[in-house]
Amino acid sequence: MTDDSAIAAVAALDDEWRRRMYGFIRGARRPVTRDEAAAEVGISRKLAAFHLDKLVDAGLLRARYEHLGGVRRVGRTPKVYEPTDTEVRVNIPERRHEILARILMDAVLTEGAGETAREAAVRVAGQRGAELGTAVRERLKPGRLGAERALTLTRQLLTEQGFEPDRDRPLCLRLRNCPFHPLAGAAPELVCGLNHAYLHGMLTGLGADTVQAVLAPKAGECCVELRSAPG
């Protein structure tokens, strides 16, 4: 990505509606129409078209005309949008390096006797995840969580955390984005272990014992997925 194109991408995402529509289209994992994008952010179709075309001009989206669902209808073929392969270095996809930095800092400050630095970091990662899950549980008071309800809640929470969760199969959330990239690529065993502990702690704090965090590395995605727990 050239300096000029990077500047254009950053400028395009300076608008809240464009950021929200871009995030929605990235998370959809399929072509999205103007009507869908407009409904997502609560603006008119005409205004949505203006902002979507700005994202296309900035190289963040590509557009084409396509009949969706394999059904041809009378009238104009709808224009659809999908993300390009461009990665903008302004947290698009979202990065949360501050979470990792705080975990490592707290691990250094609280490392106990007989505890290795890695063990301390894993412990702190679990604690931070549990604090997050507990806060959400106290706010929502969801009661006993079955697997389906637990995955729905965790999907909302992980969307806010930048993981881009996707229900790619029943009772399973695949996390399409690693908020700790590219650090995970530099030290995968360490960072993925901390990520796993963080998400396991989040489920514990949320009281979602019907769901488990499982290490399932996949190129270009988060190393953890959430599945319905056995039994």
Residue frames as a rotation matrix with the C-alpha (Angstrom) as fourth column:
MET 1
0.580 0.815 0.000 0.00
0.815 -0.580 0.000 0.00
0.000 0.000 -1.000 0.00
THR 2
-0.274 -0.702 0.658 1.56
0.663 -0.633 -0.399 3.32
0.696 0.327 0.639 -1.07
ASP 3
-0.840 -0.085 -0.536 1.69
0.480 -0.574 -0.663 6.38
-0.252 -0.814 0.523 1.19
ASP 4
-0.835 0.542 -0.099 -0.93
-0.533 -0.750 0.391 8.15
0.138 0.380 0.915 -0.94
SER 5
-0.204 0.794 -0.573 -3.34
-0.139 0.555 0.820 5.20
0.969 0.247 -0.003 -0.87
ALA 6
-0.452 -0.005 -0.892 -2.84
0.815 0.403 -0.416 4.76
0.362 -0.915 -0.178 2.88
ILE 7
-0.959 0.094 -0.268 -3.69
0.033 -0.901 -0.433 8.43
-0.282 -0.424 0.861 3.42
ALA 8
-0.574 0.785 -0.232 -6.80
-0.618 -0.229 0.752 8.03
0.537 0.575 0.616 1.26
ALA 9
-0.203 0.484 -0.851 -7.91
0.363 0.845 0.393 4.97
0.910 -0.229 -0.347 3.24
VAL 10
-0.680 -0.101 -0.727 -7.42
0.732 -0.152 -0.664 6.70
-0.043 -0.983 0.177 6.57
ALA 11
-0.929 0.340 -0.149 -9.31
-0.344 -0.939 0.001 9.76
-0.140 0.052 0.989 5.34
ALA 12
-0.417 0.811 -0.411 -12.19
-0.352 0.274 0.895 7.60
0.838 0.518 0.171 4.10
LEU 13
-0.087 0.350 -0.933 -12.53
0.668 0.715 0.207 5.93
0.739 -0.605 -0.296 7.50
ASP 14
-0.963 -0.268 0.025 -12.54
0.176 -0.698 -0.694 9.25
0.204 -0.664 0.719 9.35
ASP 15
-0.382 0.908 0.172 -16.32
-0.790 -0.417 0.449 9.28
0.480 0.036 0.877 8.94
GLU 16
-0.567 0.169 0.806 -18.28
-0.625 0.549 -0.555 7.22
-0.537 -0.818 -0.205 11.52
TRP 17
0.541 0.841 0.026 -20.85
-0.603 0.410 -0.684 5.93
-0.586 0.354 0.729 9.03
ARG 18
0.461 -0.441 -0.770 -18.12
-0.710 0.337 -0.618 4.73
0.532 0.832 -0.158 6.69
ARG 19
-0.641 -0.717 0.274 -16.28
-0.731 0.461 -0.503 2.99
0.234 -0.523 -0.820 9.53
ARG 20
-0.257 0.620 0.741 -19.45
-0.580 0.514 -0.631 1.24
-0.773 -0.592 0.228 10.63
MET 21
0.759 0.555 -0.341 -20.40
-0.589 0.362 -0.723 0.15
-0.278 0.749 0.601 7.12
TYR 22
0.095 -0.812 -0.576 -16.88
-0.777 0.301 -0.553 -1.03
0.623 0.500 -0.602 6.41
GLY 23
-0.718 -0.337 0.608 -16.84
-0.679 0.531 -0.508 -3.07
-0.152 -0.778 -0.610 9.62
PHE 24
0.190 0.891 0.411 -20.25
-0.569 0.441 -0.694 -4.53
-0.800 -0.102 0.591 8.80
ILE 25
0.750 0.086 -0.655 -19.17
-0.647 0.303 -0.700 -5.55
0.138 0.949 0.283 5.29
ARG 26
-0.356 -0.920 -0.164 -15.91
-0.788 0.390 -0.477 -7.08
0.503 -0.040 -0.863 6.57
GLY 27
-0.674 0.087 0.733 -17.86
-0.577 0.558 -0.597 -9.11
-0.461 -0.825 -0.326 9.11
ALA 28
0.348 0.927 -0.143 -20.55
-0.808 0.219 -0.547 -10.23
-0.476 0.306 0.825 6.66
ARG 29
-0.504 -0.661 0.555 -18.17
-0.242 0.725 0.644 -12.54
-0.829 0.191 -0.526 4.75
ARG 30
-0.161 0.487 0.858 -20.34
0.904 0.422 -0.070 -12.13
-0.396 0.765 -0.508 1.66
PRO 31
-0.787 -0.062 0.614 -21.30
0.413 -0.792 0.450 -9.40
0.458 0.607 0.649 -0.82
VAL 32
-0.381 0.625 -0.681 -23.50
0.699 -0.288 -0.655 -6.73
-0.605 -0.726 -0.327 0.82
THR 33
-0.017 0.472 0.881 -26.06
0.890 -0.394 0.229 -4.53
0.455 0.789 -0.413 -0.95
ARG 34
-0.730 -0.181 0.659 -26.53
0.026 -0.971 -0.238 -0.81
0.683 -0.156 0.714 -0.47
ASP 35
0.267 0.925 0.271 -29.86
-0.389 -0.154 0.908 -1.45
0.882 -0.347 0.319 1.23
GLU 36
0.614 -0.088 -0.784 -28.24
0.605 0.691 0.396 -3.76
0.507 -0.718 0.478 3.78
ALA 37
-0.477 -0.869 -0.128 -25.43
0.790 -0.360 -0.497 -1.31
0.386 -0.338 0.858 4.52
ALA 38
-0.513 0.366 0.776 -27.91
-0.243 -0.929 0.278 1.57
0.823 -0.046 0.566 4.86
ALA 39
0.580 0.803 -0.136 -30.11
-0.147 0.267 0.953 -0.43
0.801 -0.533 0.273 7.24
GLU 40
0.217 -0.585 -0.782 -27.10
0.825 0.538 -0.173 -1.40
0.521 -0.608 0.599 9.36
VAL 41
-0.752 -0.614 -0.242 -26.19
0.651 -0.633 -0.419 2.22
0.104 -0.472 0.875 10.16
GLY 42
0.003 0.887 -0.461 -29.66
0.845 -0.248 -0.474 3.72
-0.535 -0.388 -0.751 9.92
ILE 43
-0.468 -0.138 -0.873 -29.25
-0.243 -0.930 0.277 6.10
-0.849 0.342 0.402 6.98
SER 44
0.581 0.737 -0.346 -30.92
-0.508 -0.003 -0.861 6.45
-0.636 0.676 0.372 3.58
ARG 45
0.583 -0.314 0.749 -29.94
0.602 0.786 -0.140 4.24
-0.545 0.533 0.647 0.65
LYS 46
0.825 -0.241 0.511 -28.80
0.306 -0.569 -0.763 7.28
0.475 0.786 -0.396 -1.32
LEU 47
0.649 -0.605 0.462 -26.52
-0.751 -0.605 0.263 8.50
0.121 -0.518 -0.847 1.46
ALA 48
0.528 -0.440 0.726 -25.19
-0.145 0.796 0.587 4.98
-0.837 -0.415 0.357 1.99
ALA 49
0.763 -0.215 0.610 -24.35
0.641 0.376 -0.669 4.74
-0.085 0.901 0.425 -1.73
PHE 50
0.792 -0.476 0.383 -22.33
-0.293 -0.846 -0.446 7.97
0.536 0.241 -0.809 -1.47
HIS 51
0.428 -0.640 0.638 -20.28
-0.850 -0.046 0.525 6.69
-0.307 -0.767 -0.563 1.46
LEU 52
0.602 -0.187 0.776 -19.83
0.165 0.980 0.109 3.20
-0.781 0.062 0.621 0.00
ASP 53
0.842 -0.285 0.459 -18.49
0.468 -0.038 -0.883 4.63
0.269 0.958 0.101 -3.21
LYS 54
0.631 -0.657 0.412 -16.02
-0.710 -0.704 -0.034 6.72
0.312 -0.271 -0.910 -1.19
LEU 55
0.383 -0.467 0.797 -14.76
-0.506 0.617 0.604 3.47
-0.773 -0.634 0.000 0.37
VAL 56
0.747 -0.102 0.657 -14.43
0.548 0.654 -0.521 1.98
-0.377 0.749 0.544 -3.10
ASP 57
0.845 -0.420 0.331 -12.47
-0.050 -0.678 -0.733 5.03
0.533 0.603 -0.594 -4.29
ALA 58
0.446 -0.683 0.578 -10.15
-0.894 -0.311 0.323 4.61
-0.040 -0.661 -0.749 -1.28
GLY 59
-0.218 -0.558 -0.801 -9.43
-0.642 0.700 -0.313 0.99
0.735 0.446 -0.510 -2.25
LEU 60
-0.716 -0.024 0.698 -11.08
-0.654 0.377 -0.657 -0.50
-0.247 -0.926 -0.285 0.85
LEU 61
0.067 0.794 0.605 -14.09
-0.084 0.608 -0.789 -2.00
-0.994 0.002 0.107 -0.95
ARG 62
-0.978 -0.158 -0.138 -14.75
-0.146 0.039 0.988 -3.34
-0.150 0.987 -0.062 -4.40
ALA 63
-0.151 0.987 -0.055 -18.15
-0.432 -0.115 -0.895 -3.15
-0.889 -0.111 0.444 -6.06
ARG 64
-0.994 -0.020 -0.106 -19.94
-0.105 0.379 0.919 -5.03
0.022 0.925 -0.379 -8.79
TYR 65
-0.155 0.986 -0.056 -23.46
-0.988 -0.155 0.003 -5.73
-0.006 0.055 0.998 -9.97
GLU 66
-0.921 -0.202 -0.333 -24.77
-0.199 0.979 -0.043 -9.15
0.335 0.026 -0.942 -8.95
HIS 67
0.220 0.974 -0.054 -28.05
-0.594 0.177 0.785 -10.98
0.774 -0.140 0.618 -8.47
LEU 68
-0.660 -0.459 0.595 -27.94
-0.744 0.293 -0.600 -12.36
0.101 -0.839 -0.535 -4.94
GLY 69
-0.221 0.568 0.793 -29.37
-0.546 0.601 -0.583 -15.69
-0.808 -0.562 0.178 -3.92
GLY 70
-0.881 -0.230 0.414 -29.26
0.163 0.674 0.721 -17.05
-0.444 0.703 -0.556 -7.45
VAL 71
0.052 0.971 0.234 -32.63
0.849 0.081 -0.523 -15.45
-0.526 0.226 -0.820 -8.28
ARG 72
-0.894 -0.302 0.331 -32.93
0.442 -0.713 0.544 -13.02
0.072 0.633 0.771 -11.18
ARG 73
-0.070 0.876 -0.477 -35.53
0.692 -0.302 -0.656 -10.30
-0.719 -0.376 -0.585 -10.61
VAL 74
0.376 0.298 0.877 -37.08
0.859 -0.468 -0.209 -7.77
0.349 0.832 -0.432 -12.91
GLY 75
1.000 -0.016 0.009 -35.30
-0.018 -0.949 0.314 -4.41
0.004 -0.314 -0.949 -12.80
ARG 76
0.443 -0.894 0.070 -31.77
-0.663 -0.379 -0.646 -3.21
0.604 0.239 -0.760 -12.26
THR 77
0.394 -0.431 -0.812 -29.21
0.511 0.837 -0.197 -5.69
0.764 -0.337 0.550 -10.96
PRO 78
0.998 0.047 -0.031 -28.24
0.052 -0.547 0.835 -4.63
0.022 -0.836 -0.549 -7.42
LYS 79
0.251 -0.953 0.169 -24.80
-0.360 -0.254 -0.898 -3.25
0.899 0.165 -0.407 -6.71
VAL 80
0.949 0.023 -0.315 -22.95
0.256 0.530 0.808 -5.20
0.185 -0.847 0.498 -4.05
TYR 81
0.414 -0.814 0.408 -19.82
-0.722 -0.567 -0.397 -4.45
0.554 -0.130 -0.822 -2.04
GLU 82
0.911 -0.239 -0.336 -17.12
0.381 0.797 0.468 -6.61
0.156 -0.554 0.818 -0.45
PRO 83
0.716 -0.665 -0.210 -13.77
-0.301 -0.566 0.768 -5.82
-0.630 -0.487 -0.605 1.18
THR 84
0.636 -0.661 -0.398 -10.52
-0.421 0.135 -0.897 -5.79
0.646 0.738 -0.193 -0.74
ASP 85
0.557 -0.519 -0.649 -7.35
0.681 0.732 -0.001 -7.40
0.475 -0.442 0.761 0.62
THR 86
-0.063 -0.597 0.800 -6.07
-0.035 -0.799 -0.600 -4.03
0.997 -0.065 0.029 1.79
GLU 87
0.311 0.079 -0.947 -5.01
0.921 0.219 0.321 -3.91
0.233 -0.973 -0.005 5.44
VAL 88
0.432 -0.082 0.898 -5.08
0.016 -0.995 -0.098 -0.39
0.902 0.056 -0.428 6.78
ARG 89
-0.361 -0.678 -0.641 -2.63
0.693 0.265 -0.671 0.36
0.625 -0.686 0.374 9.53
VAL 90
-0.677 0.261 0.688 -5.13
-0.570 -0.778 -0.266 2.23
0.466 -0.572 0.675 11.64
ASN 91
-0.764 0.313 0.564 -6.59
-0.319 0.577 -0.752 -0.82
-0.561 -0.754 -0.341 13.39
ILE 92
0.490 0.847 -0.207 -8.51
-0.697 0.238 -0.677 -2.08
-0.524 0.476 0.707 10.34
PRO 93
0.295 0.696 -0.655 -8.64
0.319 0.574 0.754 -5.05
0.901 -0.431 -0.053 10.90
GLU 94
0.745 0.102 0.659 -8.83
-0.476 -0.611 0.632 -4.09
0.467 -0.785 -0.407 14.56
ARG 95
-0.104 -0.823 -0.558 -5.73
0.327 0.501 -0.801 -4.60
0.939 -0.266 0.217 16.70
ARG 96
0.862 0.405 0.305 -5.70
-0.181 -0.316 0.931 -4.61
0.474 -0.858 -0.199 20.49
HIS 97
0.035 -0.950 -0.311 -2.00
0.320 0.305 -0.897 -4.55
0.947 -0.068 0.315 21.34
GLU 98
-0.283 -0.138 0.949 -2.77
-0.697 -0.651 -0.302 -2.59
0.659 -0.747 0.088 24.50
ILE 99
0.791 0.576 0.209 -4.50
-0.578 0.588 0.566 -5.67
0.203 -0.568 0.798 25.98
LEU 100
0.699 -0.598 -0.392 -1.39
0.468 0.797 -0.380 -7.76
0.540 0.082 0.838 25.41
ALA 101
-0.215 -0.824 0.525 0.88
0.037 -0.544 -0.838 -5.01
0.976 -0.160 0.147 26.71
ARG 102
0.100 0.323 0.941 -1.12
-0.889 -0.396 0.231 -4.68
0.447 -0.860 0.247 29.94
ILE 103
0.963 0.223 -0.151 -1.12
-0.154 0.917 0.368 -8.45
0.221 -0.331 0.917 30.47
LEU 104
0.360 -0.907 -0.220 2.66
0.592 0.404 -0.697 -8.60
0.721 0.121 0.683 30.09
MET 105
-0.282 -0.434 0.856 3.19
-0.332 -0.793 -0.511 -5.54
0.900 -0.428 0.080 32.31
ASP 106
0.451 0.538 0.712 0.99
-0.853 0.026 0.521 -6.92
0.262 -0.842 0.471 35.09
ALA 107
0.896 -0.177 -0.406 2.73
0.192 0.981 -0.005 -10.30
0.400 -0.073 0.914 34.79
VAL 108
-0.091 -0.987 0.130 6.10
0.337 -0.153 -0.929 -8.64
0.937 -0.041 0.346 35.39
LEU 109
-0.318 -0.007 0.948 4.75
-0.638 -0.738 -0.220 -6.71
0.701 -0.675 0.230 38.38
THR 110
0.400 0.618 0.676 3.02
-0.916 0.281 0.286 -9.70
-0.013 -0.734 0.679 40.01
GLU 111
0.254 -0.347 -0.903 5.29
-0.332 0.845 -0.419 -12.61
0.908 0.406 0.099 39.14
GLY 112
0.822 0.174 0.543 5.42
-0.568 0.174 0.804 -14.86
0.045 -0.969 0.242 42.18
ALA 113
-0.189 -0.907 0.375 8.22
-0.905 0.310 0.293 -16.92
-0.382 -0.284 -0.880 43.69
GLY 114
-0.565 -0.111 0.818 8.69
0.006 0.990 0.139 -20.13
-0.825 0.084 -0.559 41.77
GLU 115
0.553 0.795 0.248 6.58
0.371 0.032 -0.928 -18.82
-0.746 0.605 -0.277 38.87
THR 116
-0.480 -0.713 0.511 8.12
0.789 -0.098 0.606 -18.37
-0.382 0.694 0.610 35.43
ALA 117
-0.774 0.156 -0.614 7.48
-0.277 -0.955 0.107 -15.24
-0.570 0.253 0.782 33.39
ARG 118
-0.790 0.498 -0.359 5.37
-0.269 0.244 0.932 -17.26
0.551 0.832 -0.059 30.94
GLU 119
-0.480 0.615 -0.626 3.30
0.790 0.613 -0.004 -18.79
0.382 -0.496 -0.780 33.76
ALA 120
-0.564 0.242 -0.789 2.71
0.441 -0.720 -0.536 -15.35
-0.698 -0.650 0.299 35.25
ALA 121
-0.846 0.224 -0.484 1.59
-0.497 -0.661 0.563 -13.99
-0.194 0.717 0.670 31.87
VAL 122
-0.661 0.627 -0.412 -0.84
0.137 0.641 0.755 -16.89
0.738 0.443 -0.510 31.33
ARG 123
-0.467 0.463 -0.753 -2.24
0.880 0.165 -0.445 -16.39
-0.082 -0.871 -0.485 34.83
VAL 124
-0.640 0.182 -0.747 -2.78
0.043 -0.961 -0.272 -12.67
-0.767 -0.206 0.607 34.28
ALA 125
-0.880 0.330 -0.340 -4.33
-0.402 -0.141 0.905 -13.26
0.251 0.933 0.257 30.84
GLY 126
-0.518 0.709 -0.479 -6.89
0.601 0.700 0.385 -15.59
0.608 -0.088 -0.789 32.42
GLN 127
-0.430 0.318 -0.845 -7.62
0.759 -0.380 -0.529 -13.06
-0.489 -0.869 -0.078 35.16
ARG 128
-0.805 0.108 -0.584 -8.14
-0.287 -0.931 0.224 -10.22
-0.519 0.348 0.780 32.68
GLY 129
-0.774 0.549 -0.315 -10.48
-0.158 0.315 0.936 -12.33
0.613 0.774 -0.157 30.58
ALA 130
-0.420 0.611 -0.670 -12.42
0.852 0.520 -0.060 -13.39
0.312 -0.596 -0.740 33.68
GLU 131
-0.628 0.155 -0.763 -12.79
0.362 -0.809 -0.463 -9.75
-0.689 -0.567 0.452 34.76
LEU 132
-0.861 0.304 -0.408 -14.23
-0.509 -0.535 0.674 -8.88
-0.013 0.788 0.615 31.36
GLY 133
-0.592 0.648 -0.479 -16.67
0.174 0.683 0.710 -11.81
0.787 0.337 -0.517 31.38
THR 134
-0.485 0.382 -0.786 -17.74
0.871 0.138 -0.471 -11.10
-0.071 -0.914 -0.400 34.97
ALA 135
-0.796 0.162 -0.583 -18.45
-0.057 -0.979 -0.194 -7.46
-0.602 -0.121 0.789 34.18
VAL 136
-0.743 0.543 -0.392 -20.66
-0.507 -0.073 0.859 -8.45
0.438 0.837 0.329 31.25
ARG 137
-0.488 0.568 -0.662 -22.50
0.548 0.790 0.274 -11.06
0.679 -0.229 -0.697 33.34
GLU 138
-0.582 0.246 -0.775 -23.15
0.694 -0.345 -0.631 -8.57
-0.423 -0.906 0.030 36.14
ARG 139
-0.825 0.251 -0.506 -24.46
-0.383 -0.907 0.174 -6.04
-0.415 0.337 0.845 33.62
LEU 140
-0.563 0.590 -0.580 -26.71
-0.625 0.155 0.765 -8.38
0.541 0.793 0.281 31.64
LYS 141
-0.489 0.322 0.811 -27.65
-0.668 0.460 -0.586 -10.91
-0.561 -0.827 -0.010 34.34
PRO 142
-0.350 0.330 -0.877 -28.32
-0.854 0.273 0.444 -13.61
0.386 0.904 0.186 31.71
GLY 143
0.533 0.530 0.659 -28.96
-0.765 0.634 0.108 -16.47
-0.361 -0.562 0.744 34.14
ARG 144
0.090 -0.456 0.885 -28.03
0.048 0.890 0.453 -20.03
-0.995 0.002 0.102 33.20
LEU 145
0.102 -0.155 -0.983 -26.41
-0.893 -0.451 -0.022 -20.05
-0.439 0.879 -0.185 29.76
GLY 146
0.664 0.089 0.743 -27.01
0.240 0.915 -0.324 -22.87
-0.709 0.393 0.586 27.34
ALA 147
-0.267 -0.880 0.392 -24.53
0.693 0.107 0.713 -23.26
-0.670 0.462 0.581 24.49
GLU 148
0.001 0.320 0.947 -26.60
0.938 -0.327 0.110 -21.32
0.345 0.889 -0.300 21.95
ARG 149
0.918 0.386 0.094 -27.22
0.318 -0.855 0.410 -18.35
0.239 -0.347 -0.907 24.25
ALA 150
0.513 -0.805 -0.299 -23.61
0.300 -0.158 0.941 -18.40
-0.804 -0.572 0.161 25.47
LEU 151
-0.338 -0.652 0.679 -22.28
0.871 0.057 0.488 -18.25
-0.357 0.756 0.548 21.91
THR 152
0.395 0.551 0.735 -24.65
0.754 -0.652 0.083 -15.39
0.525 0.522 -0.673 21.08
LEU 153
0.975 -0.038 -0.219 -23.38
0.126 -0.717 0.686 -13.36
-0.183 -0.696 -0.694 24.05
THR 154
0.178 -0.984 -0.012 -19.74
0.386 0.059 0.921 -14.16
-0.905 -0.169 0.390 23.42
ARG 155
-0.067 -0.164 0.984 -20.16
0.996 -0.064 0.058 -13.24
0.053 0.984 0.168 19.75
GLN 156
0.802 0.405 0.439 -21.37
0.386 -0.912 0.136 -9.78
0.456 0.060 -0.888 20.73
LEU 157
0.839 -0.512 -0.186 -18.55
-0.015 -0.364 0.931 -9.38
-0.544 -0.778 -0.313 23.24
LEU 158
0.000 -0.905 0.426 -15.83
0.599 0.341 0.725 -10.62
-0.801 0.255 0.541 20.89
THR 159
0.359 0.182 0.916 -17.09
0.872 -0.415 -0.259 -8.35
0.333 0.892 -0.307 18.11
GLU 160
0.987 0.021 0.160 -16.42
-0.042 -0.924 0.380 -5.41
0.156 -0.381 -0.911 20.44
GLN 161
0.546 -0.829 0.117 -12.97
-0.057 0.103 0.993 -6.86
-0.836 -0.549 0.010 21.16
GLY 162
0.216 -0.450 -0.867 -12.08
-0.900 -0.435 0.002 -6.98
-0.378 0.780 -0.499 17.45
PHE 163
-0.487 -0.453 0.746 -12.04
-0.259 0.891 0.372 -10.77
-0.834 -0.012 -0.552 16.93
GLU 164
-0.350 0.457 -0.818 -14.60
-0.936 -0.144 0.321 -10.70
0.029 0.878 0.478 14.06
PRO 165
-0.660 0.110 0.743 -16.42
-0.224 0.916 -0.334 -13.85
-0.717 -0.387 -0.580 15.28
ASP 166
-0.357 0.489 -0.796 -18.25
-0.909 0.015 0.417 -15.91
0.216 0.872 0.439 12.66
ARG 167
0.068 0.460 0.885 -20.73
-0.535 0.766 -0.357 -18.76
-0.842 -0.449 0.298 13.13
ASP 168
-0.395 -0.311 -0.864 -19.27
-0.919 0.150 0.366 -20.91
0.016 0.938 -0.345 10.38
ARG 169
-0.507 0.343 -0.791 -20.96
0.007 0.919 0.394 -24.07
0.862 0.194 -0.468 11.70
PRO 170
0.542 0.836 0.087 -23.56
-0.074 -0.056 0.996 -24.94
0.837 -0.546 0.032 14.40
LEU 171
0.995 -0.031 -0.093 -22.50
0.094 0.050 0.994 -24.25
-0.026 -0.998 0.053 17.99
CYS 172
0.138 -0.990 -0.014 -19.07
0.931 0.125 0.343 -22.97
-0.338 -0.060 0.939 16.99
LEU 173
0.950 0.037 -0.311 -17.58
-0.032 -0.976 -0.214 -19.48
-0.311 0.213 -0.926 16.71
ARG 174
0.247 -0.894 0.374 -14.58
0.968 0.212 -0.132 -19.09
0.039 0.395 0.918 14.43
LEU 175
0.571 -0.126 -0.811 -12.61
0.239 -0.920 0.311 -15.92
-0.785 -0.372 -0.495 15.17
ARG 176
0.758 -0.141 0.637 -11.65
0.651 0.095 -0.753 -14.45
0.046 0.985 0.164 11.81
ASN 177
0.497 -0.597 0.629 -9.31
-0.135 -0.770 -0.624 -11.73
0.857 0.226 -0.463 13.09
CYS 178
0.223 -0.524 -0.822 -6.41
0.938 0.345 0.034 -11.86
0.266 -0.779 0.568 15.52
PRO 179
0.955 0.195 0.224 -6.35
0.139 -0.960 0.245 -8.56
0.263 -0.203 -0.943 17.46
PHE 180
0.651 -0.759 -0.012 -2.76
-0.138 -0.133 0.982 -9.36
-0.747 -0.637 -0.191 18.47
HIS 181
0.432 -0.488 0.759 -1.38
0.892 0.353 -0.281 -9.68
-0.131 0.798 0.588 14.93
PRO 182
0.567 -0.412 -0.713 1.45
-0.386 0.632 -0.672 -9.30
0.727 0.657 0.199 13.87
LEU 183
-0.105 -0.626 0.773 2.87
-0.992 0.012 -0.125 -10.03
0.069 -0.780 -0.622 17.35
ALA 184
0.581 0.391 0.714 1.28
-0.479 0.873 -0.089 -13.48
-0.658 -0.290 0.695 17.19
GLY 185
0.953 -0.253 -0.168 3.32
-0.038 0.449 -0.892 -14.19
0.301 0.857 0.419 14.07
ALA 186
0.160 -0.952 0.262 6.56
-0.656 -0.301 -0.692 -13.23
0.737 -0.062 -0.673 15.83
ALA 187
-0.861 -0.391 0.326 5.92
-0.497 0.507 -0.704 -15.39
0.110 -0.768 -0.631 18.93
PRO 188
-0.198 0.901 -0.386 2.96
-0.544 0.226 0.808 -17.67
0.816 0.369 0.445 18.15
GLU 189
-0.243 0.101 -0.965 3.37
0.549 0.834 -0.051 -20.08
0.800 -0.542 -0.258 21.04
LEU 190
-0.869 -0.138 -0.476 3.46
0.482 -0.456 -0.748 -17.28
-0.114 -0.879 0.463 23.61
VAL 191
-0.832 0.542 -0.114 0.79
-0.550 -0.833 0.054 -15.00
-0.065 0.108 0.992 22.14
CYS 192
-0.235 0.780 -0.580 -1.62
-0.397 0.468 0.790 -17.81
0.887 0.416 0.200 21.22
GLY 193
-0.447 0.021 -0.894 -1.24
0.681 0.655 -0.326 -19.25
0.579 -0.755 -0.307 24.71
LEU 194
-0.928 0.104 -0.356 -2.09
0.176 -0.722 -0.669 -15.89
-0.327 -0.684 0.652 26.26
ASN 195
-0.632 0.731 -0.258 -5.01
-0.713 -0.418 0.562 -15.45
0.303 0.539 0.786 23.87
HIS 196
-0.253 0.511 -0.821 -6.35
0.115 0.859 0.499 -18.90
0.960 0.032 -0.276 24.78
ALA 197
-0.643 -0.036 -0.765 -6.05
0.755 0.137 -0.641 -18.13
0.128 -0.990 -0.061 28.49
TYR 198
-0.943 0.280 -0.180 -7.74
-0.243 -0.949 -0.200 -14.75
-0.227 -0.145 0.963 27.99
LEU 199
-0.392 0.838 -0.379 -10.74
-0.688 0.006 0.725 -16.24
0.610 0.546 0.574 26.15
HIS 200
-0.301 0.248 -0.921 -11.00
0.480 0.874 0.079 -19.17
0.824 -0.418 -0.381 28.57
GLY 201
-0.841 -0.049 -0.538 -11.06
0.516 -0.371 -0.772 -16.69
-0.162 -0.927 0.337 31.44
MET 202
-0.808 0.580 -0.106 -13.71
-0.585 -0.766 0.267 -14.62
0.073 0.278 0.958 29.66
LEU 203
-0.191 0.745 -0.639 -15.97
-0.231 0.599 0.767 -17.68
0.954 0.294 0.057 29.35
THR 204
-0.468 -0.042 -0.883 -15.40
0.751 0.507 -0.422 -18.50
0.465 -0.861 -0.206 33.03
GLY 205
-0.948 0.084 -0.308 -16.30
0.116 -0.807 -0.578 -14.99
-0.297 -0.584 0.756 34.13
LEU 206
-0.605 0.753 -0.259 -19.36
-0.719 -0.377 0.583 -15.02
0.341 0.539 0.770 31.89
GLY 207
-0.296 0.472 0.830 -20.50
-0.586 0.597 -0.548 -18.30
-0.754 -0.649 0.100 33.45
ALA 208
0.478 0.437 -0.762 -20.56
-0.878 0.241 -0.413 -19.94
0.003 0.866 0.500 30.02
ASP 209
-0.302 -0.637 0.709 -19.50
-0.649 0.682 0.336 -23.44
-0.698 -0.359 -0.620 31.06
THR 210
0.532 0.547 0.646 -21.39
0.154 0.688 -0.709 -24.89
-0.833 0.477 0.282 28.10
VAL 211
0.956 -0.292 0.027 -18.77
-0.050 -0.252 -0.966 -23.40
0.289 0.923 -0.256 25.75
GLN 212
0.543 -0.837 -0.065 -15.03
0.466 0.236 0.853 -24.02
-0.699 -0.493 0.518 25.61
ALA 213
0.673 -0.477 -0.566 -12.11
-0.697 -0.664 -0.269 -22.14
-0.248 0.576 -0.779 24.06
VAL 214
0.685 -0.383 0.620 -10.05
0.383 0.913 0.141 -24.49
-0.620 0.141 0.772 21.89
LEU 215
-0.139 -0.806 -0.576 -6.72
-0.465 -0.461 0.756 -23.87
-0.874 0.373 -0.311 20.19
ALA 216
0.386 0.287 0.877 -7.36
0.641 0.600 -0.478 -24.35
-0.664 0.746 0.048 16.47
PRO 217
-0.256 -0.584 -0.771 -4.77
-0.110 -0.775 0.623 -22.29
-0.961 0.244 0.134 14.53
LYS 218
0.409 0.347 0.844 -5.63
0.829 0.245 -0.502 -21.31
-0.381 0.905 -0.188 10.97
ALA 219
-0.604 -0.765 0.222 -3.62
0.783 -0.519 0.343 -19.06
-0.147 0.381 0.913 8.67
GLY 220
-0.748 0.213 0.628 -4.82
0.163 -0.859 0.486 -15.46
0.643 0.466 0.608 8.68
GLU 221
0.344 0.923 0.170 -7.23
-0.100 -0.144 0.984 -15.95
0.933 -0.356 0.043 11.60
CYS 222
0.192 -0.189 0.963 -7.25
-0.970 -0.188 0.156 -16.14
0.152 -0.964 -0.220 15.39
CYS 223
-0.667 -0.582 -0.465 -5.69
-0.498 0.812 -0.303 -19.28
0.554 0.030 -0.832 16.87
VAL 224
-0.906 0.383 0.178 -8.72
0.018 0.456 -0.890 -19.98
-0.422 -0.803 -0.421 19.09
GLU 225
-0.530 0.846 -0.057 -12.29
-0.288 -0.116 0.951 -20.98
0.798 0.520 0.305 18.32
LEU 226
-0.660 0.412 0.628 -15.22
-0.687 0.007 -0.726 -21.35
-0.303 -0.911 0.279 20.71
ARG 227
-0.583 0.422 -0.694 -17.18
-0.254 0.717 0.649 -24.60
0.772 0.555 -0.311 20.64
SER 228
0.537 0.789 0.300 -20.01
-0.681 0.196 0.706 -26.19
0.498 -0.583 0.642 22.52
ALA 229
-0.414 -0.725 0.550 -18.46
-0.910 0.336 -0.242 -28.09
-0.010 -0.601 -0.799 25.43
PRO 230
-0.581 0.169 -0.797 -18.82
-0.137 0.944 0.299 -31.91
0.803 0.283 -0.525 25.45
GLY 231
-0.566 0.418 -0.711 -21.72
0.775 0.564 -0.285 -33.06
0.282 -0.712 -0.643 27.59
